[in-house]
Amino acid sequence: MSLDFGKKLAACRKAKNLSQKELAKLLNTSHSVIGKYEREEMTPSIEAAVKLAKLLDTTVGYLLGENKDAELLKDPAMLKRLQDIDSLPDDDKNGILYALDNLLKAAKLKAI
């Protein structure tokens, strides 16, 4: 497993507002096992890694550090922001996207 597996697992779990105990219950294991995965003291089976990825709305590839192109969407902080924006009414969502587009344009111009 990737050296970042435990960190990514913990970040994804926290982004879903799950405790180790809650995630363990969903995975039908103990919270100490989840803790060992996160501290990289124990490696999950392939089946457990697949279940973890599904429960956390990510991919095994992301948890293993293999999907560099998809990392932005799997970054828990970015994903949380995108989910928050997506849950807003369309007018608010469009306003935020418009403001974000302008901020991005300004940042790109400043970088030139």
Secondary structure as the mmCIF struct_conf table of DSSP 4:
data_model
#
loop_
_struct_conf.conf_type_id
_struct_conf.id
_struct_conf.beg_label_comp_id
_struct_conf.beg_label_asym_id
_struct_conf.beg_label_seq_id
_struct_conf.end_label_comp_id
_struct_conf.end_label_asym_id
_struct_conf.end_label_seq_id
TURN_TY1_P TURN_TY1_P1 LEU A 3 ASP A 4
HELX_RH_AL_P HELX_RH_AL_P1 PHE A 5 ALA A 15
TURN_TY1_P TURN_TY1_P2 LYS A 16 ASN A 17
HELX_RH_AL_P HELX_RH_AL_P2 GLN A 20 LEU A 27
TURN_TY1_P TURN_TY1_P3 ASN A 28 ASN A 28
BEND BEND1 THR A 29 THR A 29
HELX_RH_AL_P HELX_RH_AL_P3 HIS A 31 GLU A 38
TURN_TY1_P TURN_TY1_P4 ARG A 39 GLU A 40
BEND BEND2 GLU A 41 MET A 42
HELX_RH_AL_P HELX_RH_AL_P4 ILE A 46 LEU A 55
TURN_TY1_P TURN_TY1_P5 LEU A 56 ASP A 57
BEND BEND3 THR A 58 THR A 58
HELX_RH_AL_P HELX_RH_AL_P5 VAL A 60 LEU A 64
TURN_TY1_P TURN_TY1_P6 GLY A 65 GLY A 65
BEND BEND4 LYS A 68 LYS A 68
TURN_TY1_P TURN_TY1_P7 ASP A 69 ALA A 70
HELX_RH_AL_P HELX_RH_AL_P6 GLU A 71 LYS A 74
HELX_RH_AL_P HELX_RH_AL_P7 PRO A 76 ASP A 86
TURN_TY1_P TURN_TY1_P8 SER A 87 SER A 87
BEND BEND5 LEU A 88 LEU A 88
HELX_RH_AL_P HELX_RH_AL_P8 ASP A 90 ALA A 111
#
